[in-house]
Amino acid sequence: MRKTRLLALLAALTVSVTAFVSCGSDDSSSGAETTTTAAGTQAPAESTADSKAEPDASLARTGEIRSLTAAQLVAEIKTGWNLGNSLDAYGNKGVLSEIAWGNPKTTKDMIDAVKAKGFDLIRIPVTWGGHLGEGPDYTVDPEWFDRVQEVVNYAYDNGMYVIINSHHEEDWRIPDNKHIEAVDAEVKALWLQIAERFKDYGDHLIFEGLNEPRVKDGANEWNGGTKEGRECVNRLNKTFLDAVRSTGGNNTNRLLLLTTFASSCGTTAINAAEIPQDEHVGYSIHAYTPYAFTYNANESWELFTWDGSHDTEILGMLYNLKERFVDNGVPVIITEYGAVNKDGNDEEVAKWATCYLTTAKSVGIPCVWWDNGYYTTGNELFGIFNRKKCEWYSNTVADAIVGVYK
């Protein structure tokens, strides 16, 4: 998803925010009322890590890795929700980056409310690039690691499935031959640290190695890229897989999600994806289908209502994924889908979501709604949950989603 367009809006705004104030706010992280900009010019300095980050013992969790294949584990999952534009945001320094894009600090109350609605999976997008030391170790800032783990625990302790990833890394994670050696080394160093940090967690914690890996502004950026780019993404998938597996313990059989170029659901991208000999891997795919309905296309062909005439686009996309992956024993999780609010067309979005999810359920593909926290104002209005009030902007859409799985 083209979420980076948000920065153009943020760069033009200077916003006064009260750091870490939200429903059920806790004071476990430092932060007082702070005036920030998109560049974070007045935020506290980011922590510098000179050695491997040691986890806060109070955050430690353990759990069981059951004797399940990836397909068996994914079959347990019903429906998910993304904590978007929070831990994946950037622009402020250190832990204040979490609120850089206008969302409040994440609290346990928020995650509890999402679970109470009926969601059983939380995807926590995380951008690590601004929190890493210099190579070759690329050590993660300990304070940032603690904060990520704290949020993971909110969902993990609820018995939910949790996905953590490496999100807006496009500025350094460039999948082409010119950059691949350096990128490969950094991907390996990062995932070795993440894998060690969460090594003792059970199989409800899932790692997703790459989010929308692509060459920004490159050829076919969102439609499968080039042969070179696709090959580089396959290489980075393998590096991620090998790094996590090398740490042993529960990570030997943890579900790991690989992805296609730009996480595309297009046939060029999915047909180029390499499937390793590992029964504990799946594929993460993004599918905002059809684009005419899910985005503000600002074209004559844009759709504002859902009358069933475009059902076949959803059906075709999902059956392509089924044929390429699911039928070969490799599960798929659509880790991002959703439709923007177009002047309060919640009823139409609910009809679309019901169609989309009913078909996805029939082929065994769980889906995770992309929620960036924006419902009436902001860039790309995918928000359905009000994080400031711990209530739903759109019960109509949320109820339609969870209703498919009742």
Buried (B, 14 or more C-beta within 10 A) or exposed (E): BEBBEBBEBBEEEEEEBBBBBBBEBEEEBEBEEBEBBBBBEEBBEBBEBEEBBEBBEEBEBEEEBEEBBBBEBBEBBBBBBBBBBBBBBBBBBBBBBBBBBBBBBBBBBBBBBBBEBBBBBBBBBBBBBBBBBEEEBBBBBBBBBBBBBBBBBBBBEBEBBBBBBBBBBBEBBBBBEEBBEBBBBBBBBBBBBBBBBBBBBBBBBBBBBBBBBBBEEBEBBBEBBBEBBBBBBBBBBBBBBEBBBEBEEBBEBBBBBBBBBBBBBBBBBBEBBEBBEEEBBBBBBBBBBBBBBBBEEEEEEEBEEBEEEBBEBBBEBBBBBBEBBBEEEBBBBBBBBBBBBBEEBBBBBBBBBBBBBEBBBEBBBBBBBBBBBBBEEBBBBBBBBBBEEBEBBBEBBBBBBBBBBE
